[in-house]
Amino acid sequence: MQTLTVSLNERSYPIFIGESLLTQASCYQSYLKGKQVLIVSNTTVAPLYLAQVEHTLNALGYQTANYILPDGEQFKDIHHVEAIFTALLESKFNRDCALVALGGGVVGDMTGFAAACYQRGVAFLQIPTTLLSQVDSSVGGKTGVNHPLGKNMIGAFKQPTAVLADTTVLDTLNNREYAAGLAEVIKYGLIRDLSFLEWLEQNIVGLVARDKKLLAEAIARSCQNKADVVAADEFEKNDVRALLNLGHTFGHAIETAMGYGVWLHGEAVATGMLMAADLSWRLGWLQQQDVLRVKKLLLAANLPVIPPEDLSAEQFLQLMAVDKKVLAGKLRLVLLKELGQAVVTADFPLPILVQTLSAGEFLGCIDD
């Protein structure tokens, strides 16, 4: 087992990475306040892993209850968070209780948001069960739900007490969900870690084949990158943490337009990252071969690189205007000055952005 630390003074916490962590008592002890624990999972994950977690917690003397969410991004809304509150109240859980998020990013975001709100804040622990949530959403304390007009527009910062990234649970992940997680892994190389990007290019075939040694390395390096960024800018006040949103403004527009859950988050982010690379090329920051490298790596990871044909530039712009990085009415995007160096900027001409957003222009520079 590897242990990394997200350094946030009194809110610091460990990330445990390894096999069969769900049943290791040491991963729970000291990280769950009180003796009442509500485990929140979903209809896909609960039948696989809920019994293991409950048994481990019960053996440690915790009183457990559970709430099972329906599975899917389309259920990530305020109404289902209210149902978590109801489960807590029906169980008569007090302010010393803790929540455990057992699932992917949707479960983690909703459970964390519920923990931030219940009795003005209770502890919660993350057990991410998808690759995407292990390397991204479970680390850093961003929680929340979607609104019909925008993704993740309602939420709170709430750091977990610990993160258990059990690589064993990834064995039951389907190929599409697994590929979606690789998108967030690739993101770290693109925004701040060129050596990691080069490592990914060399090892992408093995990662797609789920080589356990390579996978553990990719998770650890991704989490270390995320931990470093969060430690530098926990509340996204100085644009350091915003760099983690490479491709997300484009990707969130795709998710919202198509209906939550039609495109997986990682799939939309992958396409969004290539769109960001395309715009960076049009601005003269990247070379054509740089954009081709991004495209080849995403395709090798079995990820989509072209946005929906029926999503017009006008629709893109309307949806991108509802973005948390918009300041003083100006759309800001995460772009690439070079591979391994991202920047948040509003310094791009609208006609150039429209070229990237238009199906006829998009990726014309790397038509291979």
C-alpha positions as CSV (number, residue, x, y, z in Angstrom):
1,M,0.0,0.0,0.0
2,Q,1.2,3.5,-0.9
3,T,0.2,6.5,1.2
4,L,0.2,10.0,-0.1
5,T,-0.8,13.1,1.8
6,V,-3.0,16.1,0.8
7,S,-1.3,18.8,2.9
8,L,-4.0,21.3,4.1
9,N,-2.9,22.0,7.6
10,E,-5.7,20.9,10.0
11,R,-7.7,19.5,7.0
12,S,-4.8,17.3,5.7
13,Y,-5.6,13.7,5.0
14,P,-4.1,10.5,3.5
15,I,-4.7,8.8,0.2
16,F,-4.2,5.1,0.5
17,I,-3.5,3.3,-2.8
18,G,-3.3,-0.5,-3.0
19,E,-5.1,-3.8,-3.3
20,S,-7.9,-5.1,-1.0
21,L,-8.1,-1.9,1.1
22,L,-11.9,-2.2,1.7
23,T,-11.3,-4.7,4.4
24,Q,-8.2,-3.1,6.1
25,A,-9.2,-1.8,9.5
26,S,-6.3,0.6,9.6
27,C,-7.7,2.6,6.6
28,Y,-10.9,3.4,8.7
29,Q,-9.7,3.8,12.2
30,S,-8.9,7.4,13.2
31,Y,-10.6,8.7,10.1
32,L,-14.3,8.2,11.1
33,K,-15.6,10.4,13.9
34,G,-18.1,9.0,16.4
35,K,-19.7,5.6,16.0
36,Q,-22.5,6.3,13.5
37,V,-21.7,5.7,9.8
38,L,-24.0,6.0,6.8
39,I,-22.6,4.3,3.7
40,V,-23.8,5.9,0.5
41,S,-23.5,3.8,-2.6
42,N,-25.4,3.1,-5.8
43,T,-27.3,0.2,-7.4
44,T,-24.3,-1.0,-9.3
45,V,-21.6,-0.8,-6.7
46,A,-23.6,-1.8,-3.6
47,P,-24.1,-5.5,-4.6
48,L,-20.4,-5.8,-5.2
49,Y,-18.8,-4.1,-2.2
50,L,-21.2,-2.9,0.4
51,A,-21.2,-6.0,2.5
52,Q,-17.4,-5.9,2.7
53,V,-17.4,-2.4,4.0
54,E,-20.2,-2.9,6.4
55,H,-18.6,-6.0,7.8
56,T,-15.3,-4.2,8.3
57,L,-16.9,-1.2,10.0
58,N,-19.2,-3.3,12.2
59,A,-16.2,-5.4,13.4
60,L,-14.6,-2.0,14.5
61,G,-17.7,-1.2,16.5
62,Y,-19.4,1.2,14.2
63,Q,-23.2,1.4,13.9
64,T,-23.9,1.4,10.2
65,A,-26.8,2.2,7.9
66,N,-26.8,2.6,4.2
67,Y,-28.5,4.5,1.4
68,I,-28.4,3.3,-2.2
69,L,-28.7,5.8,-5.0
70,P,-29.7,5.0,-8.5
71,D,-26.7,4.8,-10.8
72,G,-26.1,7.6,-13.3
73,E,-25.1,11.2,-13.8
74,Q,-28.7,12.0,-14.5
75,F,-29.5,11.4,-10.7
76,K,-26.8,13.8,-9.5
77,D,-29.3,16.4,-8.3
78,I,-30.5,18.2,-5.2
79,H,-33.5,15.9,-4.8
80,H,-31.3,12.8,-4.3
81,V,-29.1,14.7,-1.8
82,E,-32.3,15.4,0.2
83,A,-32.9,11.7,0.2
84,I,-29.5,11.2,1.9
85,F,-30.6,13.7,4.5
86,T,-33.8,11.8,5.1
87,A,-31.8,8.5,5.6
88,L,-29.6,10.3,8.2
89,L,-32.5,11.7,10.1
90,E,-34.5,8.4,10.0
91,S,-31.5,6.7,11.5
92,K,-31.3,9.5,14.1
93,F,-27.7,10.2,13.3
94,N,-26.1,13.1,15.2
95,R,-23.4,15.6,14.4
96,D,-20.7,13.2,15.3
97,C,-21.7,10.8,12.6
98,A,-19.7,10.2,9.4
99,L,-20.6,9.4,5.8
100,V,-18.7,7.0,3.6
101,A,-18.9,7.4,-0.2
102,L,-18.7,4.0,-1.8
103,G,-18.9,4.5,-5.6
104,G,-17.7,6.7,-8.4
105,G,-17.6,10.4,-8.9
106,V,-21.3,10.9,-8.7
107,V,-21.6,9.1,-5.4
108,G,-18.6,10.9,-4.0
109,D,-19.7,14.4,-5.0
110,M,-23.3,13.8,-3.6
111,T,-22.1,12.2,-0.4
112,G,-19.5,15.0,0.2
113,F,-22.1,17.7,-0.4
114,A,-24.5,16.0,2.0
115,A,-21.7,15.8,4.6
116,A,-21.0,19.5,4.1
117,C,-24.6,20.4,4.8
118,Y,-25.9,17.8,7.4
119,Q,-26.1,19.5,10.8
120,R,-23.7,22.2,9.2
121,G,-21.0,19.7,8.5
122,V,-20.1,16.1,9.4
123,A,-17.1,14.0,8.5
124,F,-16.9,11.8,5.4
125,L,-14.5,9.3,3.9
126,Q,-14.1,8.5,0.2
127,I,-13.9,5.0,-1.3
128,P,-13.8,5.7,-5.0
129,T,-14.7,2.7,-7.2
130,T,-13.9,4.0,-10.6
131,L,-10.6,5.0,-12.1
132,L,-11.8,8.5,-12.7
133,S,-12.9,9.0,-9.2
134,Q,-9.7,7.5,-7.8
135,V,-7.4,9.9,-9.7
136,D,-9.6,13.0,-9.6
137,S,-13.0,13.6,-8.0
138,S,-12.3,11.8,-4.7
139,V,-9.3,14.1,-4.0
140,G,-9.6,17.8,-3.3
141,G,-12.9,18.3,-1.6
142,K,-15.0,19.6,-4.5
143,T,-18.6,18.3,-3.9
144,G,-21.9,19.1,-5.4
145,V,-24.8,18.4,-7.8
146,N,-25.9,19.4,-11.3
147,H,-28.6,21.8,-12.3
148,P,-30.5,21.4,-15.6
149,L,-28.8,24.6,-16.8
150,G,-25.3,23.7,-15.8
151,K,-23.1,20.9,-14.4
152,N,-21.7,21.1,-10.8
153,M,-23.2,24.6,-10.3
154,I,-24.5,23.8,-6.7
155,G,-22.0,22.6,-4.2
156,A,-19.4,23.2,-1.4
157,F,-15.8,22.5,-0.6
158,K,-15.6,19.6,1.8
159,Q,-12.4,17.7,2.3
160,P,-12.7,14.0,3.2
161,T,-10.9,12.5,6.2
162,A,-9.2,9.9,4.0
163,V,-9.4,8.4,0.5
164,L,-9.2,4.6,0.0
165,A,-8.1,4.0,-3.7
166,D,-8.5,0.2,-3.8
167,T,-7.2,-1.0,-7.2
168,T,-8.9,-4.4,-6.8
169,V,-12.3,-2.8,-7.4
170,L,-11.3,-1.7,-10.8
171,D,-11.5,-5.3,-12.0
172,T,-15.3,-5.0,-12.2
173,L,-15.2,-1.7,-14.1
174,N,-16.4,-1.9,-17.7
175,N,-14.1,-0.8,-20.5
176,R,-16.0,2.4,-21.2
177,E,-15.8,3.6,-17.6
178,Y,-12.2,2.6,-17.4
179,A,-11.3,4.6,-20.5
180,A,-13.1,7.6,-19.1
181,G,-10.8,7.4,-16.1
182,L,-7.8,7.4,-18.3
183,A,-8.9,10.8,-19.7
184,E,-8.3,12.4,-16.2
185,V,-4.9,10.6,-15.9
186,I,-3.8,12.0,-19.3
187,K,-4.9,15.5,-18.1
188,Y,-2.2,15.6,-15.4
189,G,0.5,15.1,-18.0
190,L,-0.9,17.7,-20.3
191,I,-1.3,20.5,-17.7
192,R,1.8,20.2,-15.5
193,D,3.9,17.0,-15.8
194,L,5.5,16.4,-19.2
195,S,7.6,13.5,-17.9
196,F,4.3,11.8,-16.9
197,L,2.8,12.5,-20.3
198,E,5.8,10.8,-21.9
199,W,5.5,7.9,-19.5
200,L,1.8,7.6,-20.5
201,E,2.7,7.6,-24.2
202,Q,5.2,4.8,-23.6
203,N,2.8,2.7,-21.4
204,I,-0.7,3.4,-22.7
205,V,-1.0,-0.1,-24.3
206,G,-0.3,-1.7,-20.9
207,L,-2.6,0.7,-19.1
208,V,-5.5,-0.1,-21.5
209,A,-4.8,-3.8,-20.8
210,R,-5.0,-3.0,-17.0
211,D,-1.5,-4.0,-16.1
212,K,-1.7,-3.8,-12.3
213,K,1.9,-2.4,-11.8
214,L,1.4,0.3,-14.4
215,L,-2.1,1.1,-13.1
216,A,-0.8,1.6,-9.5
217,E,1.9,3.9,-10.8
218,A,-0.5,5.9,-12.9
219,I,-2.9,6.3,-10.0
220,A,-0.1,7.4,-7.6
221,R,1.4,9.9,-10.0
222,S,-2.1,11.3,-10.8
223,C,-3.0,11.6,-7.1
224,Q,0.3,13.3,-6.3
225,N,-0.3,15.9,-9.0
226,K,-3.8,16.5,-7.8
227,A,-2.6,16.7,-4.1
228,D,0.1,19.2,-5.0
229,V,-2.4,21.4,-6.9
230,V,-5.0,21.3,-4.1
231,A,-2.4,22.1,-1.5
232,A,-1.4,25.2,-3.5
233,D,-4.9,26.5,-4.1
234,E,-7.6,24.6,-2.1
235,F,-10.4,27.0,-2.8
236,E,-9.5,27.9,-6.4
237,K,-8.6,31.5,-5.6
238,N,-5.5,32.0,-7.7
239,D,-6.1,30.0,-10.8
240,V,-3.7,27.2,-9.9
241,R,-6.5,24.7,-9.1
242,A,-8.4,25.9,-12.2
243,L,-5.8,24.3,-14.3
244,L,-7.3,21.0,-13.4
245,N,-10.2,21.9,-15.6
246,L,-8.4,21.5,-18.9
247,G,-11.1,20.4,-21.3
248,H,-13.8,20.7,-18.8
249,T,-15.6,23.8,-20.0
250,F,-15.9,22.2,-23.5
251,G,-16.8,18.9,-21.9
252,H,-19.4,20.2,-19.5
253,A,-21.1,21.8,-22.5
254,I,-21.2,18.5,-24.3
255,E,-22.6,16.7,-21.2
256,T,-25.3,19.3,-20.6
257,A,-26.3,19.5,-24.3
258,M,-26.5,15.7,-24.7
259,G,-28.2,15.0,-21.4
260,Y,-26.3,14.0,-18.3
261,G,-25.1,10.4,-18.6
262,V,-25.2,10.1,-22.4
263,W,-21.6,11.0,-22.6
264,L,-19.5,9.9,-19.6
265,H,-17.7,12.7,-17.9
266,G,-14.2,11.4,-18.9
267,E,-15.4,11.0,-22.5
268,A,-16.5,14.6,-22.7
269,V,-13.3,15.8,-21.0
270,A,-11.2,13.9,-23.5
271,T,-12.9,15.6,-26.4
272,G,-12.7,18.9,-24.6
273,M,-9.0,18.5,-24.0
274,L,-8.4,18.0,-27.7
275,M,-10.5,21.0,-28.5
276,A,-8.4,23.0,-26.0
277,A,-5.3,21.8,-27.8
278,D,-6.8,22.7,-31.1
279,L,-7.5,26.3,-29.9
280,S,-4.0,26.5,-28.4
281,W,-2.6,25.6,-31.8
282,R,-4.7,28.2,-33.5
283,L,-3.4,30.8,-31.0
284,G,0.2,29.8,-32.0
285,W,1.1,28.2,-28.7
286,L,1.2,24.6,-29.7
287,Q,2.8,23.0,-32.8
288,Q,0.7,20.8,-35.1
289,Q,2.6,17.8,-34.0
290,D,1.8,18.6,-30.4
291,V,-1.9,18.4,-31.1
292,L,-1.4,15.2,-33.0
293,R,0.3,13.7,-30.0
294,V,-2.7,14.5,-27.8
295,K,-5.1,13.0,-30.3
296,K,-3.0,9.8,-30.7
297,L,-2.8,9.3,-27.0
298,L,-6.5,9.8,-26.4
299,L,-7.4,7.5,-29.3
300,A,-5.0,4.9,-27.9
301,A,-6.9,5.1,-24.6
302,N,-10.1,4.3,-26.5
303,L,-11.5,7.8,-25.9
304,P,-13.7,10.0,-28.3
305,V,-12.0,13.1,-29.8
306,I,-14.8,14.6,-31.9
307,P,-17.8,16.5,-30.3
308,P,-21.4,15.6,-31.3
309,E,-22.1,16.6,-34.9
310,D,-25.4,18.3,-34.0
311,L,-23.8,20.6,-31.3
312,S,-23.4,23.9,-33.0
313,A,-20.8,26.6,-32.2
314,E,-23.7,28.8,-31.0
315,Q,-25.0,26.1,-28.6
316,F,-21.4,25.6,-27.4
317,L,-21.0,29.3,-26.6
318,Q,-24.4,29.5,-24.8
319,L,-23.5,26.5,-22.6
320,M,-19.9,27.5,-22.0
321,A,-21.2,30.9,-20.7
322,V,-22.6,29.1,-17.7
323,D,-19.2,28.2,-16.3
324,K,-17.6,28.8,-12.9
325,K,-14.5,30.3,-14.5
326,V,-16.5,33.1,-16.2
327,L,-15.5,36.4,-14.5
328,A,-16.9,39.8,-15.2
329,G,-18.8,38.4,-18.2
330,K,-15.6,37.0,-19.8
331,L,-15.3,33.4,-20.7
332,R,-11.9,32.0,-19.4
333,L,-10.5,28.7,-20.6
334,V,-7.7,26.4,-19.6
335,L,-5.4,26.2,-22.6
336,L,-1.9,24.9,-23.3
337,K,1.1,27.2,-23.7
338,E,3.0,24.0,-24.4
339,L,2.6,20.3,-23.5
340,G,2.9,20.1,-19.8
341,Q,2.2,23.8,-19.2
342,A,-1.4,25.0,-18.9
343,V,-2.7,28.5,-18.4
344,V,-6.1,30.0,-17.5
345,T,-6.9,32.8,-20.0
346,A,-9.6,34.9,-21.5
347,D,-7.1,36.2,-24.1
348,F,-8.4,34.6,-27.3
349,P,-10.4,36.2,-30.2
350,L,-14.0,34.9,-30.4
351,P,-13.7,34.1,-34.1
352,I,-10.8,31.8,-33.4
353,L,-12.8,30.0,-30.7
354,V,-15.7,29.6,-33.1
355,Q,-13.3,27.9,-35.5
356,T,-12.5,25.3,-32.9
357,L,-16.2,24.9,-32.0
358,S,-17.3,24.5,-35.6
359,A,-17.5,21.0,-36.9
360,G,-16.1,22.0,-40.3
361,E,-13.0,23.6,-38.8
362,F,-12.4,21.4,-35.7
363,L,-9.2,19.3,-36.0
364,G,-8.5,20.4,-39.5
365,C,-4.9,20.9,-38.5
366,I,-4.4,17.2,-37.8
367,D,-6.6,15.5,-40.4
368,D,-4.7,12.2,-40.7
